[in-house]
Structures are given as structure tokens and as C-alpha cells.
Amino acid sequence: MRGHRVHDILRPFRPEMARHPAVAWDARSMQAIETMLVHGVREIAVLRNRTPVGSVRLDDALRQVGLRRLPGGEPARTAQRSL
């Protein structure tokens, strides 16, 4: 399995977006999530050959890997194991 990649959930790049932090077009979604959490942002640029080709949002990346954001802002699993 190739894993979840940011190019699968790409949104259009907007000219007013910062180009840093950013991830590569073929980066894994978990890398994008980690980058956004480290930098405290909810959306980052996606680059291909150092050129902006789109953006990825934290909520989209979390959803893609089976997580969701709680109302307080912390990520949580969408499917919870019953005890």
C-alpha cells in the first residue's frame, strides 16, 4: 500500500498563502499533519519542484488518515474501540 498522500486531497493554491511551511506534492499526509501541528497552522502550501501547486488543510489530512478534530482543537480518532 502506498499510503495516504497530500496530492490526493490537494486544494487550489491561493496567491496570498505563505510558502513556508510547506510539504512536497508526494509527501505522506502524516508528514503534512506533523508539519502543521509543529508550526501551529491549519493549512500549508504543497510544492512540486519548488513551485506551489496547491494547499492541504489540517482537517482534510486528519480525515484522510481516519482522524478528526475535537471541538477544543485536539485531534481524535473517528472510530473508537469499545471497551
DOFI-642559 format. One record per residue: residue in one letter; x, y, z of N, C-alpha, C in turn. Coordinates in steps of 0.1 Angstrom, whole numbers. Last residue first. Layout:
<recs>
<rec 'a', <X, Y, Z>, <X, Y, Z>, <X, Y, Z>>,
...
</recs>
This chain:
<recs>
<rec 'l', <-149, -8, 249>, <-143, -15, 260>, <-151, -26, 265>>,
<rec 's', <-145, -1, 214>, <-154, -3, 226>, <-147, -11, 236>>,
<rec 'r', <-126, 23, 198>, <-127, 9, 202>, <-136, 8, 214>>,
<rec 'q', <-138, 47, 176>, <-133, 44, 189>, <-136, 29, 192>>,
<rec 'a', <-131, 65, 148>, <-137, 52, 152>, <-130, 49, 165>>,
<rec 't', <-117, 89, 148>, <-131, 89, 144>, <-138, 76, 149>>,
<rec 'r', <-95, 101, 173>, <-99, 91, 164>, <-113, 92, 160>>,
<rec 'a', <-86, 136, 173>, <-91, 124, 180>, <-95, 114, 169>>,
<rec 'p', <-68, 166, 179>, <-72, 155, 170>, <-77, 144, 179>>,
<rec 'e', <-81, 195, 196>, <-72, 184, 196>, <-77, 173, 187>>,
<rec 'g', <-100, 215, 195>, <-89, 216, 187>, <-79, 204, 186>>,
<rec 'g', <-124, 213, 209>, <-113, 220, 216>, <-101, 222, 207>>,
<rec 'p', <-138, 195, 192>, <-142, 209, 193>, <-131, 218, 200>>,
<rec 'l', <-114, 174, 175>, <-123, 177, 186>, <-127, 192, 186>>,
<rec 'r', <-109, 163, 143>, <-105, 173, 153>, <-117, 174, 162>>,
<rec 'r', <-101, 129, 134>, <-109, 141, 133>, <-105, 151, 144>>,
<rec 'l', <-87, 103, 113>, <-88, 111, 125>, <-97, 123, 123>>,
<rec 'g', <-81, 90, 89>, <-90, 84, 99>, <-91, 91, 112>>,
<rec 'v', <-66, 102, 70>, <-60, 92, 78>, <-68, 86, 89>>,
<rec 'q', <-85, 121, 61>, <-79, 111, 52>, <-73, 100, 59>>,
<rec 'r', <-88, 138, 84>, <-99, 129, 79>, <-94, 118, 70>>,
<rec 'l', <-64, 151, 84>, <-68, 142, 95>, <-79, 133, 91>>,
<rec 'a', <-65, 164, 59>, <-55, 154, 61>, <-58, 145, 73>>,
<rec 'd', <-87, 182, 64>, <-87, 172, 53>, <-77, 161, 55>>,
<rec 'd', <-77, 196, 86>, <-89, 188, 88>, <-90, 178, 77>>,
<rec 'l', <-55, 210, 74>, <-53, 200, 85>, <-65, 191, 87>>,
<rec 'r', <-53, 212, 39>, <-58, 217, 52>, <-57, 205, 62>>,
<rec 'v', <-30, 220, 14>, <-36, 210, 21>, <-41, 215, 35>>,
<rec 's', <-26, 234, -19>, <-25, 235, -4>, <-32, 223, 2>>,
<rec 'g', <-6, 237, -49>, <-19, 236, -41>, <-16, 238, -26>>,
<rec 'v', <17, 242, -60>, <7, 236, -69>, <-6, 234, -62>>,
<rec 'p', <46, 262, -60>, <33, 259, -53>, <23, 253, -63>>,
<rec 't', <77, 247, -68>, <66, 256, -73>, <53, 252, -65>>,
<rec 'r', <96, 228, -62>, <97, 241, -56>, <87, 251, -60>>,
<rec 'n', <85, 205, -74>, <97, 211, -80>, <98, 226, -75>>,
<rec 'r', <57, 214, -58>, <62, 203, -67>, <73, 210, -75>>,
<rec 'l', <42, 219, -26>, <51, 223, -36>, <55, 211, -45>>,
<rec 'v', <16, 232, -8>, <21, 220, -14>, <29, 224, -26>>,
<rec 'a', <11, 251, 22>, <14, 250, 8>, <19, 237, 4>>,
<rec 'i', <-13, 244, 48>, <1, 247, 43>, <1, 245, 28>>,
<rec 'e', <-33, 251, 76>, <-32, 249, 61>, <-18, 252, 57>>,
<rec 'r', <-32, 256, 102>, <-43, 247, 98>, <-42, 244, 83>>,
<rec 'v', <-3, 258, 124>, <-12, 263, 113>, <-22, 252, 109>>,
<rec 'g', <18, 252, 141>, <6, 258, 146>, <-3, 264, 136>>,
<rec 'h', <41, 238, 134>, <41, 253, 131>, <28, 260, 136>>,
<rec 'v', <34, 213, 143>, <46, 219, 148>, <46, 234, 146>>,
<rec 'l', <10, 208, 128>, <10, 209, 142>, <22, 216, 148>>,
<rec 'm', <20, 209, 101>, <10, 218, 105>, <10, 220, 121>>,
<rec 't', <38, 186, 102>, <43, 200, 99>, <33, 211, 104>>,
<rec 'e', <20, 165, 108>, <30, 169, 117>, <36, 183, 115>>,
<rec 'i', <5, 166, 84>, <-2, 168, 97>, <9, 173, 107>>,
<rec 'a', <24, 160, 65>, <18, 173, 64>, <11, 176, 78>>,
<rec 'q', <30, 134, 73>, <41, 144, 73>, <35, 158, 73>>,
<rec 'm', <6, 122, 68>, <11, 123, 82>, <22, 133, 83>>,
<rec 's', <5, 122, 40>, <-4, 131, 48>, <0, 132, 62>>,
<rec 'r', <37, 122, 24>, <26, 115, 31>, <18, 125, 39>>,
<rec 'a', <44, 140, -6>, <46, 138, 8>, <34, 130, 14>>,
<rec 'd', <43, 149, -32>, <42, 134, -30>, <44, 131, -15>>,
<rec 'w', <46, 177, -30>, <34, 171, -36>, <32, 157, -33>>,
<rec 'a', <61, 186, 2>, <62, 182, -12>, <49, 176, -17>>,
<rec 'v', <50, 213, 22>, <54, 199, 20>, <54, 196, 5>>,
<rec 'a', <58, 242, 42>, <52, 236, 30>, <57, 221, 30>>,
<rec 'p', <55, 272, 63>, <59, 259, 59>, <52, 253, 47>>,
<rec 'h', <59, 289, 33>, <66, 282, 44>, <57, 283, 56>>,
<rec 'r', <44, 304, 17>, <51, 293, 11>, <59, 285, 20>>,
<rec 'a', <12, 317, 25>, <26, 316, 28>, <32, 304, 21>>,
<rec 'm', <-13, 329, 2>, <-8, 319, 11>, <8, 320, 13>>,
<rec 'e', <-21, 346, -18>, <-19, 352, -5>, <-13, 342, 5>>,
<rec 'p', <-27, 329, -40>, <-15, 337, -40>, <-12, 343, -27>>,
<rec 'r', <-36, 295, -32>, <-40, 309, -33>, <-28, 318, -32>>,
<rec 'f', <-40, 264, -47>, <-31, 274, -41>, <-36, 288, -43>>,
<rec 'p', <-67, 242, -43>, <-60, 252, -51>, <-51, 261, -42>>,
<rec 'r', <-59, 211, -25>, <-68, 222, -28>, <-61, 232, -36>>,
<rec 'l', <-55, 176, -24>, <-50, 189, -28>, <-61, 199, -31>>,
<rec 'i', <-56, 150, -17>, <-65, 159, -11>, <-62, 174, -13>>,
<rec 'd', <-36, 136, -30>, <-49, 131, -31>, <-60, 140, -25>>,
<rec 'h', <-12, 148, -24>, <-18, 152, -37>, <-32, 146, -39>>,
<rec 'v', <-6, 137, 1>, <-12, 150, 1>, <-18, 154, -13>>,
<rec 'r', <-14, 102, 6>, <-5, 113, 1>, <-13, 126, 0>>,
<rec 'h', <-14, 73, 24>, <-21, 85, 21>, <-12, 96, 17>>,
<rec 'g', <1, 43, 9>, <-2, 53, 20>, <-10, 65, 15>>,
<rec 'r', <5, 22, -8>, <14, 34, -10>, <11, 44, 1>>,
<rec 'm', <8, -12, 0>, <0, 0, 0>, <9, 12, 0>>,
</recs>
